[in-house]
């Protein structure tokens, strides 16, 4: 049997194992303890923030056969808990709306709602990426949400709640999931690494966490890739991670931004071309550059925005960013972001891959002061 990928192997099985969504967990566990269960919930937030994981946990807890009154954690031992953990519960139906968008898919689901649960208290429907349901499918779902049978509970998950019809939103208890912070991700990665017996350079996990962009699922996938890259001592080095994942160093981005700040067109373009000669992925470079400039913009707006804990930067990198920001106005940074976001979108269609970036450099460095 193939080994489980990390994000499945270490998926939280109790509410106490969930990281970064304390406000959601507190409200849901209080409703479980008080037996105050609603018929429809909407979990909205960035990808990889734990929406589906918490939906499954909630389903497991409310159908747990051994959970006593006033408790909220599932036992993970009864047949209901085990079936949900193994993915074969007849009373938990999961639908990916991204691939089941039509009204017929929803009608099939609705037809199954009228039947009582096979063995559990509730029949639970998890609909992932529910904003992708077609309008007829959304209207069919709405009708069911208006008059659901007593045994049915809907758990809707979406990354784009604004695309859902307002009448569905009004029928749900809405929970907003936040993007995970770098220290939260590092703490869980340290736990997994210890369990797996893998050693890392001090800065390696920070690098993985920073490049996951707030998605813990992405962080676990990156860690999975890195684990197969360890040396004979079971040690994973920061340099190896940079090479394996094609990560662009913050120091390189900072140097490039220095050229932009100094209106140094020639060196900025030569720097870009040297990066290409060294095999750097331009999409990855531009993505990291945009991420870096966004941090500088927020730092310019609020000097307290970045610190060593939430930025994933070293003290030297953070000092460098602050120094650059002092020489730039908010409008400067906004313009840079707009030019490079536009360039990022054009790279894939350009006959000369670096040309959109070179044009962005020329536009930025030749702007009137």
HELIX and SHEET records of a PDB file:
HELIX    1   1 UNK A    6  UNK A    9  1                                   4    
HELIX    2   2 UNK A   15  UNK A   17  5                                   3    
HELIX    3   3 UNK A   22  UNK A   33  1                                  12    
HELIX    4   4 UNK A   51  UNK A   63  1                                  13    
HELIX    5   5 UNK A   79  UNK A   86  1                                   8    
HELIX    6   6 UNK A  103  UNK A  113  1                                  11    
HELIX    7   7 UNK A  130  UNK A  132  5                                   3    
HELIX    8   8 UNK A  135  UNK A  146  1                                  12    
HELIX    9   9 UNK A  161  UNK A  163  5                                   3    
HELIX   10  10 UNK A  166  UNK A  170  1                                   5    
HELIX   11  11 UNK A  182  UNK A  196  1                                  15    
HELIX   12  12 UNK A  204  UNK A  211  1                                   8    
HELIX   13  13 UNK A  216  UNK A  227  1                                  12    
HELIX   14  14 UNK A  238  UNK A  245  1                                   8    
HELIX   15  15 UNK A  250  UNK A  261  1                                  12    
HELIX   16  16 UNK A  265  UNK A  277  1                                  13    
HELIX   17  17 UNK A  282  UNK A  301  1                                  20    
HELIX   18  18 UNK A  308  UNK A  311  1                                   4    
HELIX   19  19 UNK A  315  UNK A  326  1                                  12    
HELIX   20  20 UNK A  330  UNK A  347  1                                  18    
HELIX   21  21 UNK A  355  UNK A  365  1                                  11    
SHEET    1   A 5 UNK A  92  UNK A  96  0                                        
SHEET    2   A 5 UNK A 123  UNK A 128  1                                        
SHEET    3   A 5 UNK A 152  UNK A 158  1                                        
SHEET    4   A 5 UNK A  40  UNK A  44  1                                        
SHEET    5   A 5 UNK A 173  UNK A 176  1                                        
SHEET    1   B 2 UNK A 199  UNK A 200  0                                        
SHEET    2   B 2 UNK A 235  UNK A 236  1                                        
END                                                                             
